[in-house]
Structures are given as C-alpha cells and as structure tokens.
Amino acid sequence: MLCHAVSELLYDWIWEVDAEFRFTSISDTGTESLDSTHADFIGQSAMEVMLHGEPERITSFMTGIVAARQSFLNLEHRKRCKDGSIKVFLSSGMPKFGPDGSFLGYIGVTRDSTAEKRADEVLVHPEELFRSLKTSNRQLRASEQQLQVLNTSLLVRQKLQHVLSKVSLALMNPDSEDIDETVERVLDMLGVFAGADRCYIFFFSDDGCSMSCTHEWCAEGIDEQKLLLQDISVDIVPWWMEHHRNMEPVFIRSLSDLPPEAVNEKAILEPQGIRSLLALPMADRQQLKGFLGLDWVRNEVSAICEEHIPLLQLGGDLLFHALHRELANQTIKDRETKYRLMFENMQDVYLEINIADSTILEISPSIQEYGYTRKELLGRPVALLYSDLMQIKRLYKALAQQDTLQDYELEMHKKDGSLSTVSLAMALQRDQEGKPCKIICTARDISARKQYERYMEENVRLKNDFISNVSHELRTPLFSILGFSNHLVKHNDRLDNATRYEFASIIKEESLRLSNLIEDLLTISRIDSGKTNYNTEDFDPREVISASLKIMQKQADDKRIRLEHNYPKERRFVRFDRGSLQQVLTNLLSNALKFTASDGHVQVRLENAEDVIRIDVEDTGIGIQESEIEKIFEKFYRGNQLRTTIPGTGLGLAIIKELLFAQGGAISVKSEPGCGSTFTLELPASQH
C-alpha cells in the first residue's frame, strides 16, 4: 500500500524483481510508459522485457551485475514500444536481502529519459544543457529519497515476517511448555514489535453473547486487566462486533477517528486511557470465535500501519489455531481418560471377536470376575469362554441376519469350571466390502437375576400352594363347627348329655385350631410389616412349656403319642416375650405330633447353658430330607412329600424363626429321614 502511494507521486516508475530477476511488481507509470499492462510484466524476466533488442554488451553487463548482487545506477537501455517507437530509459536498482542474509531480489526505479536524450542531441547552448542536468539530478535525488522510504517500509515488513516466523515456531514446537505460557510469550513478541502496551486474546462464549479475556501480556508499568474482563456482553460494543462478524479488523489510530456510530466503544475506551487499538477477528470455518487485540496507552500507535494488518492477522490466526489445537488435544485426552476409566472399571465384560478365526481381539479387565486375566485371553479362541460350539454357530448366524442382538443369553465358563449365565448385547462390524469382520459385544452376568427369577417363581408357586392350603385349613374346622353346631340346634331335645358334651368338645377344638391358624396369619402379617411389639420379661420357661404340653395333650392322646418333658434341677429364667415363646412351642409341638405316627413319642427337654437356655423338641416322626433343611424356615415352603399328604400352611417354622431372631434367640434342626427330628431353641438367659 505504501509502495503504491509512493509510486503514484513519482514520474519514475518503481519495480521489484525476485531472486530469478522476474517481475513481482511494477508501478502504473511503467506500464503506461511502455503502453503495456501489468500482465505483460508480472512473472516475466526483467532481462527479457527491459533489455530485449539491446546490444550484447549491455545484456552481458547487466547479467554480471545481477550475478554479483551489486547495485547499479543510471543504466541506459532502449526498448521498442508496441507502436514501433524506441524509448530510452535510465534504471537504478539495489539488492534485497532477508533477515538471514538470503538474497530476495532487486528493488529499483526506471525513468523515461527519451525526452532528455533527444534534447541532448539538439542542444546547442551549454546553459540549457546545464539546466537540464540540474533538473535530472533533482529528480534523481527525489527518487532516491522515495526509495529510502520504500526500503524502510520493506525492512519493517521483513522484521514483522521474522517475528511471525518465530511465533510460528513457538506455537508449533512449544518445547513441552504449557500452552498458556507459550501464548503469553507470543503475545510478548507481537506487543513488543508493535510498540503496544497490551496484547491480549478474547474468546466468545458458545452462544456468542459474551466474551472473556483468556490471555494477556502487558508492557512494564502497565496494569493487568484480564481478571476484570470476564463475561462481558458483546452488546456493549455493537460497532466493533459488526466489523468482526464481517471478518474485518478494527484499527483505531486515535479515538478522535472513531465514527459517530462508535459512541459506545468511545465511552468504554476513554476511561481506560486507551489511545489506539487494533483488534483482529479469530474465526474457525467462518465462525467468529474471538479476537486478538493490541492497546496503546502511553502513546498513539506509530510502529505499524494498515499495510501490516494482514501479517498481524496471520499472527492472530496462528494463535487461534494453536489454542484450538490444544483444546482439541485436551478434549481427546479427556475422552481417552474417560473411556479408559470406563473400560477399566466397567462391571460388564467388553469383548471384540475376530470372526475369521474366532479369537479375542480385546477384552476388558472386568473378566477377572470370572477368574481370568485380560492378558491370558487376548488372542485366544473365544471357545475358552463358550464351549458350546453349536450355540456359538447359532449366535453367529442370528447376528449375521440382524447385525445387532440384545439380551442373548449364554452360559459362560468361569476359570474354576463353574457356569454363569450372561446376557449379550452384540453388534456386527463389517469391512469396506461389507463382509463381517468383527463382533463387538458386552456380556452381563445375570446369574443372580436368573436365580432370583427362579426364587420368585418358587415363591409364586409356594404362595399359590399356601392360598390353597389356607383355604382348606380354614374350611375344615369351619365345616366341623358348622356341622356339629347345626346338629346341636336341630336335635338338641333328642341328644343326651354325653353326646352334647362330645359335640361341644369338637367345636371347641376346631375353634382353637381355627384361632391358631388365624393367629399365625396375623403374626406373619405383623412381622412382614414390622409392626410386631414384644413384651420382654424375665420368667421361668417351665411354666410356658407345661402350658403348651397341656394344650397339645389331647391331640397326642388321639394319636396314642407319648408327650414327655425333662427339666433340670436348677431353675433359671429366660428374658423373652412370654406369648412369643408360647406360640413357638405350640407350633413346634403341633408339627411334631402332625409328622409323628401313632405309638411314637415327642419329648421336650430344658437345658441350662452359660449364657443361653436351650429347649429341644424331639420327635420320632418322618424326618426331613437334608436338601430341604435350609428351606423349611422359608415362608410358604412345604416339603415335596407333604404337599398332598399332610395339611398345613408352611408358615409355622417361618414364624418361629422370625420371633426368635427378633428377640435375640436362634433355632437349629437335626434330622434324618425316617428317624425323626430335633428342633433346638436357644433363648437369652436372664441376668437376674
């Protein structure tokens, strides 16, 4: 821009050539002198254009000058124009060198001296010749001065280019330096070159509504402002933002140069003492992301002009892309860390399987839950985990048809040989030709879920059995009570006292049976709801044992079963709820009598231990299968051989266990099929 302005003021024409002596620029005066266009010069050899048709002497001389990279002054040469006329020119030039001493080419001026040459040929008076020479000399000195100005501008450009080279190197090779420190070092370079007092970077928020200063360099003696310049609304600088949204720089040489529409900007900059400002937009794919700014506080800008803005814009672009690259790298690192932690800590097993040879390409560390290490399975056949090859083939076939599968259940082998049921979620990966190449899947251990499902199915079955049994257990005594009471009402006048007594006794027994069943149902309901209240007290367990035996005596007599007890000499008390112990013993004695054949016996033994008191209820009944001992304390459970032969609800032992555990007691059982059972209660002993 400066070169163009200078050339417009000269009669001479200015030109630049590169190291190969090809034209890179030429002023309009030159093209007009030769009746040509810029296209006739740019990229063309200056030797060919300017010396074409000259004697070999001049061509040889000029070639030597260029080879030696020497300056030349007032070289006279001729050129035939397009109209056939011949013009005489005087050219002067000086070589250009880069900061590292590399040869860049020539810059020079050429004057059309045709008129002077013709005047020399017709001059007859020496005075006219002298005046002509003085005029030419003044013009030459003016041209030399303009060349000096141009050279100074060129040196500034070269210095800026050198700074940008250092900026580029710093940003491309940060030497393991923190990116923020590198950016601040670059801001230092740009600020010092421009003679600015502050150099900074602003980034816009994701919604573009606010901006914050992220990096700042300040010259010595200038206060930092970065912390004060956070979350600033972009609406406070509308004129500025309009330029940036159009990807245009904002260059304010002096606040007095601001247009009337920049009243907001002036009101903001003046209180800060800012005299000059340059802001260069930073964008990503034409989307405005922020800007690079330079402030002059102590003096107005003098070291740079509009000509330098494109190069400074390049510096801003380098900074933005370095920060953008660092942000992208950090995002990638964060994602890698996140996915690595997910991979390393996921509970499901992640698998990649090579379809060609069914080997494991990748597997997550969670496989250790199955006894394996990741290392020992990588590259090994997947058959190590799934030995049913036919099942694997069916799986591959189904996956090939659908590309994805969900909740596909398989049995997976653990290293110890046991099996776990797993649910697979799978996806088929294809190569560029569309052929299946890899299976991506996750395996979730659902063994516990399957066990729970079986447990729930068993519970449903037990509950259904319970409802059926309870219905039967309720109907039986009710029918007896209704039947005998109805008979008493209808035939009371014909019944003797003995028959009435017998009927009344049956009604009483069936009512007691019904009451016990209802009490069991209410007790299990209270236990399940957590609303059971216990009246804990110290008492002699013999009293409750004797009362329970008395209640069950008639049932024992009806089956000809001996009902016995055995007490120790020493009398000790238990600390328990009296009613709970009564219910526990009644249930145990009822079960013992129910499962003991006629002519058998049931015995209750009381034993004093150090901290507990034991009560054994022993019978000579049918016994319990070993596989069922752990299950008999579950609600609604009834042994397989009992479901159709002996009535019951399956609640008694579950109630006994809950009543004991809730008050610090315990129950255990020893049994052998065909040889009877012994249930042992342990009750907390009283400390008094």
C-alpha positions, 0 to 999 in steps of 0.5 A, a space after each residue: 500500500 505504501 509502495 503504491 502511494 509512493 509510486 503514484 507521486 513519482 514520474 519514475 516508475 518503481 519495480 521489484 524483481 525476485 531472486 530469478 530477476 522476474 517481475 513481482 511488481 511494477 508501478 502504473 507509470 511503467 506500464 503506461 510508459 511502455 503502453 503495456 499492462 501489468 500482465 505483460 510484466 508480472 512473472 516475466 524476466 526483467 532481462 527479457 522485457 527491459 533489455 530485449 533488442 539491446 546490444 550484447 554488451 549491455 545484456 552481458 553487463 547487466 547479467 554480471 551485475 545481477 550475478 554479483 548482487 551489486 547495485 547499479 545506477 543510471 543504466 541506459 537501455 532502449 526498448 521498442 514500444 508496441 507502436 514501433 517507437 524506441 524509448 530510452 530509459 535510465 534504471 537504478 536498482 539495489 539488492 534485497 536481502 532477508 533477515 538471514 542474509 538470503 538474497 530476495 531480489 532487486 528493488 529499483 526505479 526506471 525513468 523515461 529519459 527519451 525526452 532528455 536524450 533527444 534534447 541532448 542531441 539538439 542542444 546547442 547552448 551549454 546553459 540549457 544543457 546545464 539546466 537540464 542536468 540540474 533538473 535530472 539530478 533533482 529528480 534523481 535525488 527525489 527518487 532516491 529519497 522515495 526509495 529510502 522510504 520504500 526500503 524502510 517500509 520493506 525492512 519493517 515488513 521483513 522484521 514483522 515476517 521474522 517475528 511471525 516466523 518465530 511465533 510460528 515456531 513457538 506455537 508449533 514446537 512449544 518445547 513441552 511448555 504449557 500452552 498458556 505460557 507459550 501464548 503469553 510469550 507470543 503475545 510478548 513478541 507481537 506487543 513488543 514489535 508493535 510498540 503496544 502496551 497490551 496484547 491480549 486474546 478474547 474468546 466468545 462464549 458458545 452462544 456468542 453473547 459474551 466474551 472473556 479475556 483468556 490471555 494477556 501480556 502487558 508492557 512494564 508499568 502497565 496494569 493487568 486487566 484480564 481478571 476484570 474482563 470476564 463475561 462481558 456482553 458483546 452488546 456493549 460494543 455493537 460497532 466493533 462486533 459488526 466489523 468482526 462478524 464481517 471478518 474485518 479488523 478494527 484499527 483505531 489510530 486515535 479515538 478522535 477517528 472513531 465514527 459517530 456510530 462508535 459512541 459506545 466503544 468511545 465511552 468504554 475506551 476513554 476511561 481506560 486511557 486507551 489511545 489506539 487499538 487494533 483488534 483482529 477477528 479469530 474465526 474457525 470455518 467462518 465462525 467468529 470465535 474471538 479476537 486478538 487485540 493490541 492497546 496503546 496507552 502511553 502513546 498513539 500507535 506509530 510502529 505499524 500501519 494498515 499495510 501490516 494488518 494482514 501479517 498481524 492477522 496471520 499472527 492472530 490466526 496462528 494463535 487461534 489455531 494453536 489454542 484450538 489445537 490444544 483444546 482439541 488435544 485436551 478434549 481427546 485426552 479427556 475422552 481417552 481418560 474417560 473411556 479408559 476409566 470406563 473400560 477399566 472399571 466397567 462391571 460388564 465384560 467388553 469383548 471384540 471377536 475376530 470372526 475369521 478365526 474366532 479369537 479375542 481381539 480385546 477384552 476388558 479387565 472386568 473378566 477377572 470376575 470370572 477368574 481370568 486375566 485380560 492378558 491370558 485371553 487376548 488372542 485366544 479362541 473365544 471357545 475358552 469362554 463358550 464351549 458350546 460350539 453349536 450355540 456359538 454357530 447359532 449366535 453367529 448366524 442370528 447376528 449375521 441376519 440382524 447385525 445387532 442382538 440384545 439380551 442373548 443369553 449364554 452360559 459362560 465358563 468361569 476359570 474354576 469350571 463353574 457356569 454363569 449365565 450372561 446376557 449379550 448385547 452384540 453388534 456386527 462390524 463389517 469391512 469396506 466390502 461389507 463382509 463381517 469382520 468383527 463382533 463387538 459385544 458386552 456380556 452381563 452376568 445375570 446369574 443372580 437375576 436368573 436365580 432370583 427369577 427362579 426364587 420368585 417363581 418358587 415363591 409364586 408357586 409356594 404362595 399359590 400352594 399356601 392360598 390353597 392350603 389356607 383355604 382348606 385349613 380354614 374350611 375344615 374346622 369351619 365345616 366341623 363347627 358348622 356341622 356339629 353346631 347345626 346338629 346341636 340346634 336341630 336335635 338338641 331335645 333328642 341328644 343326651 348329655 354325653 353326646 352334647 358334651 362330645 359335640 361341644 368338645 369338637 367345636 371347641 377344638 376346631 375353634 382353637 385350631 381355627 384361632 391358631 391358624 388365624 393367629 399365625 396369619 396375623 403374626 406373619 402379617 405383623 412381622 412382614 410389616 414390622 409392626 410386631 411389639 414384644 413384651 420382654 420379661 424375665 420368667 421361668 420357661 417351665 411354666 410356658 412349656 407345661 402350658 403348651 404340653 397341656 394344650 397339645 395333650 389331647 391331640 397326642 392322646 388321639 394319636 396314642 403319642 407319648 408327650 414327655 418333658 425333662 427339666 433340670 434341677 436348677 431353675 433359671 429364667 429366660 428374658 423373652 416375650 412370654 406369648 412369643 415363646 408360647 406360640 413357638 412351642 405350640 407350633 413346634 409341638 403341633 408339627 411334631 405330633 402332625 409328622 409323628 405316627 401313632 405309638 411314637 413319642 415327642 419329648 421336650 427337654 430344658 437345658 441350662 447353658 452359660 449364657 443361653 437356655 436351650 429347649 429341644 423338641 424331639 420327635 420320632 416322626 418322618 424326618 426331613 430330607 437334608 436338601 430341604 433343611 435350609 428351606 423349611 424356615 422359608 415362608 410358604 415352603 412345604 416339603 415335596 412329600 407333604 404337599 398332598 399328604 399332610 395339611 398345613 400352611 408352611 408358615 409355622 417354622 417361618 414364624 418361629 424363626 422370625 420371633 426368635 431372631 427378633 428377640 435375640 434367640 436362634 433355632 437349629 434342626 437335626 434330622 434324618 429321614 425316617 428317624 425323626 427330628 430335633 428342633 433346638 431353641 436357644 433363648 437369652 438367659 436372664 441376668 437376674 
